[in-house]
Amino acid sequence: MVPDMIVIGTAITLGPLHNSAFILLLSSRRGVRQGLAFLLSWLANLVAVIACVVLLTGGQPPARHSAPSTAAIVAKLVIGVALVLYGAHRRRRPPRPHGPPRWTARIDDASPATAAGLAWLLQPWALVGAGAATAVDANLSTLTDWLALAGYCLLATLSLVVMEMYAVWAPAAANARLNALRSWLEQHQEQLIVTLSLLAGLWLTARSIYELVA
């Protein structure tokens, strides 16, 4: 379970879309407050999904090759294949100019509730679903699996935590450097999405096939 959680958590935290949106929030008039609302909502979504899985399994992994275990592996396989196909599709299509989303014009007037809702909308739900399917194997009678689940949620939120703390400790420097980072993310958005989709998708596909035949 641990390697899958590391790969999925890393792919989530490096996503360009939510990181660009988060930087815009931090650059707004009440940036730190809105950023905190976004961050907490993002983390709460991840924790809620894992909590639902744990409640369904009772904190005990299903028996190997049982119907629930096989269903979880098949779900990861489907998500992995879908990510590979999505990445390949975006790689083949001609580049299109990306203008700023409409909501960016109203960012200064956004409330913390709006920022929290934006976090929910920008969550990469395919990868979150893969994380949920992986959490089916968690055995909460062991400390290792508790740490793995907590580490996954924190890893998937790491980029937001780092930027929020930077904005609190050094607001002037953070504003300039984070906006430069946002410009870079927007310029390389397609490459990043394709790369993350293909890498995460190939990993999930290969691991799922191995688990099905092993």
C-alpha positions in Angstrom: 0.0 0.0 0.0 2.8 2.4 0.9 4.4 2.8 -2.6 1.0 3.4 -4.2 0.2 6.1 -1.6 3.5 7.8 -2.2 3.0 7.9 -6.0 -0.6 9.0 -5.8 0.1 11.6 -3.1 3.0 13.0 -5.1 0.9 13.2 -8.3 -1.8 15.1 -6.4 0.4 17.6 -4.7 2.2 18.5 -8.0 -0.9 19.2 -10.0 -0.6 22.6 -11.7 -4.3 23.5 -11.7 -4.9 23.7 -7.9 -1.5 25.1 -7.2 -2.1 28.0 -9.7 -5.5 28.7 -8.2 -4.0 28.6 -4.7 -1.3 31.1 -5.6 -4.0 33.4 -7.0 -5.9 33.2 -3.7 -2.7 34.0 -1.7 -2.1 37.1 -3.9 -5.6 38.4 -3.2 -6.6 41.1 -0.6 -7.2 38.5 2.2 -4.8 36.0 0.7 -3.6 34.2 3.8 -7.1 33.7 5.2 -8.5 32.5 1.8 -5.5 30.3 1.3 -6.1 28.7 4.7 -9.7 28.0 3.9 -8.7 26.4 0.6 -6.0 24.3 2.3 -8.2 23.1 5.1 -11.0 22.2 2.7 -8.5 20.3 0.5 -7.2 18.3 3.4 -10.7 17.7 4.8 -11.8 16.2 1.4 -8.9 13.8 1.4 -9.4 12.8 5.0 -13.2 12.3 4.5 -12.7 10.0 1.5 -10.2 7.9 3.5 -12.5 7.9 6.5 -15.4 6.6 4.4 -13.3 3.7 3.0 -12.1 2.8 6.5 -15.7 2.8 7.8 -16.7 0.5 5.0 -13.9 -1.9 5.6 -13.9 -1.7 9.4 -10.2 -1.0 9.3 -9.5 -4.5 8.2 -8.3 -5.3 4.7 -10.5 -7.8 2.7 -9.1 -11.3 2.1 -6.8 -11.6 -0.9 -8.6 -12.4 -4.1 -12.0 -11.9 -2.4 -14.7 -10.0 -4.3 -14.0 -6.7 -2.4 -10.3 -7.0 -2.8 -10.6 -7.7 -6.5 -13.1 -4.9 -7.0 -10.6 -2.4 -5.4 -7.8 -3.6 -7.6 -10.0 -3.4 -10.7 -11.0 0.2 -9.8 -7.4 1.2 -9.6 -6.8 -0.5 -12.9 -9.6 1.4 -14.6 -8.4 4.7 -13.1 -4.8 3.9 -14.2 -5.9 3.1 -17.8 -8.1 6.2 -17.9 -5.2 8.4 -16.8 -2.9 6.9 -19.4 -5.5 7.5 -22.2 -6.2 11.0 -20.9 -2.5 11.9 -20.9 -2.0 10.4 -24.3 -5.0 12.4 -25.6 -3.8 15.7 -24.2 -0.3 15.0 -25.6 -1.6 14.4 -29.1 -4.0 17.3 -29.3 -2.6 20.7 -30.6 -1.7 23.2 -27.9 -4.5 25.7 -27.2 -4.0 29.1 -25.5 -5.0 29.2 -21.9 -6.6 32.4 -20.7 -7.2 33.0 -17.0 -10.5 31.5 -15.7 -13.4 33.9 -15.3 -13.4 33.5 -11.5 -9.9 35.1 -11.3 -11.4 38.6 -12.0 -13.5 38.2 -8.8 -10.8 36.7 -6.6 -10.5 39.7 -4.3 -14.1 39.6 -3.4 -14.2 35.8 -2.8 -15.1 34.6 0.7 -13.4 31.8 2.7 -16.4 29.6 1.8 -15.9 30.3 -1.9 -12.2 29.4 -1.5 -13.1 26.2 0.3 -15.6 25.3 -2.4 -12.9 25.9 -5.0 -10.7 23.4 -3.3 -13.4 20.8 -3.7 -13.9 21.6 -7.3 -10.2 21.5 -8.2 -9.5 18.2 -6.3 -8.1 15.6 -8.9 -10.9 13.2 -8.2 -9.5 10.4 -10.3 -6.3 10.3 -8.2 -8.3 10.7 -5.0 -10.4 7.7 -6.1 -7.2 5.7 -6.7 -6.1 6.7 -3.2 -9.4 5.5 -1.8 -9.1 2.1 -3.7 -5.6 1.7 -2.2 -6.8 2.5 1.3 -9.1 -0.6 1.1 -5.9 -2.6 2.0 -5.3 -0.5 5.2 -5.1 -2.5 8.4 -5.7 -0.1 11.2 -4.5 -2.5 13.9 -1.0 -1.7 12.8 0.8 1.7 13.3 2.5 1.5 9.9 -0.8 1.7 8.0 -2.1 4.6 10.2 1.1 6.5 9.4 0.8 5.6 5.7 -2.8 7.0 5.5 -1.8 10.1 7.4 1.3 10.6 5.3 -0.7 10.2 2.1 -3.1 13.0 3.2 -0.2 15.3 4.2 1.8 14.5 1.1 -1.1 15.3 -1.1 -1.4 18.7 0.7 2.3 19.4 1.0 2.6 22.0 -1.8 -0.3 24.1 -0.3 1.2 23.9 3.2 4.6 25.1 2.0 3.1 28.0 0.1 0.8 29.0 2.9 3.6 29.0 5.4 5.8 31.0 3.0 3.1 33.6 2.6 2.8 33.9 6.4 6.5 34.2 7.2 7.7 36.3 4.2 4.7 37.9 2.5 6.6 40.3 0.2 9.1 37.7 -1.1 6.4 35.1 -1.3 4.1 37.3 -3.4 6.8 37.9 -6.1 8.2 34.3 -6.1 4.8 32.6 -6.0 3.5 34.7 -8.9 6.6 33.8 -10.9 5.9 30.2 -10.1 2.3 30.6 -11.2 3.4 32.0 -14.5 5.7 29.1 -15.0 2.9 26.6 -14.1 0.6 28.2 -16.6 3.2 28.1 -19.4 3.9 24.4 -18.7 0.5 23.3 -17.7 -0.1 20.9 -20.6 3.3 19.2 -20.2 2.8 18.8 -16.4 -0.7 17.4 -16.8 0.4 14.9 -19.5 3.5 13.9 -17.5 1.6 13.4 -14.2 -1.3 11.6 -15.9 1.0 9.2 -17.8 3.3 8.4 -14.9 0.6 7.9 -12.3 -1.5 6.0 -14.8 1.2 3.6 -15.9 2.2 3.0 -12.3 -1.4 2.2 -11.3 -2.0 0.0 -14.3 1.2 -2.0 -13.8 0.6 -2.4 -10.1 -3.0 -3.4 -10.5 -2.2 -6.0 -13.2 0.5 -7.5 -11.0 -1.9 -7.7 -8.0 -4.6 -9.4 -10.1 -2.3 -12.1 -11.4 0.0 -12.6 -8.4 
